[in-house]
Each structure stands twice: as structure tokens, then as C-alpha cells.
Amino acid sequence: MVYFYRCGRVALFQTSWTDENPGRRFYCCHLSKAPGACEFFRWHDDQMPDQTRTVIYGLLRKVNTYEKERVRSKWIIVVVVVYIIWTWFRDST
């Protein structure tokens, strides 16, 4: 379904990633955060049960934690490789 808001344009279809509504889809004005926007807003789907929101929020936190750990591990590998190369060149001279 397509919604037209007061501005006369087609509403944007977006996904919420807030703690209260993770993954919930909605329509809004393309100028929603601009001064003078028409403030059109409509949920696309029904609100999720509390347990579903809790599970999604927990999974998103885990994904974010694993992503941070992956980036941290990558930097540790880079530092170790640079140190080994530096030590090798230092000892060979």
C-alpha cells in the first residue's frame, strides 16, 4: 500500500531500529525531521509482542558486541604483524 501525505508526495517506507520498535516498518514524510514538515507517520505493521521485541533487541546487542570484537581482533592482528616485521628488520641490520 502506498500512502501520500499532505505534501502531495509518496511517503517513505522505513524500518525502525529503536529499542522500543526494533525491525518495525513505517511510512513517514520525507521531510520528517525538517522544520515545516507535514509530520505524516503511519505504522505499516502491528506492534510486536514484548517477548519478540526483547529477543530482537538481545540479538541486535549480541551482533553489535561480536562486530566490535571482530574489529578489535583485526587491529590486534595488524599490530602483531607490524611488530614482527619491525623486529625482523631491526634484527637484520
Stockholm file with secondary structure:
# STOCKHOLM 1.0

chainA/1-93         MVYFYRCGRVALFQTSWTDENPGRRFYCCHLSKAPGACEFFRWHDDQMPDQTRTVIYGLLRKVNTYEKERVRSKWIIVVVVVYIIWTWFRDST
#=GR chainA/1-93 SS CCCBCTTSSBCEEEECCSSSSTTCEEEECTTTTSTTCCCCEEESSCCCCHHHHHHHHHHHHHHHHHHHHHHHHHHHHHHHHHHHHHHHHHHHC
#=GC SS_cons        CCCBCTTSSBCEEEECCSSSSTTCEEEECTTTTSTTCCCCEEESSCCCCHHHHHHHHHHHHHHHHHHHHHHHHHHHHHHHHHHHHHHHHHHHC
//
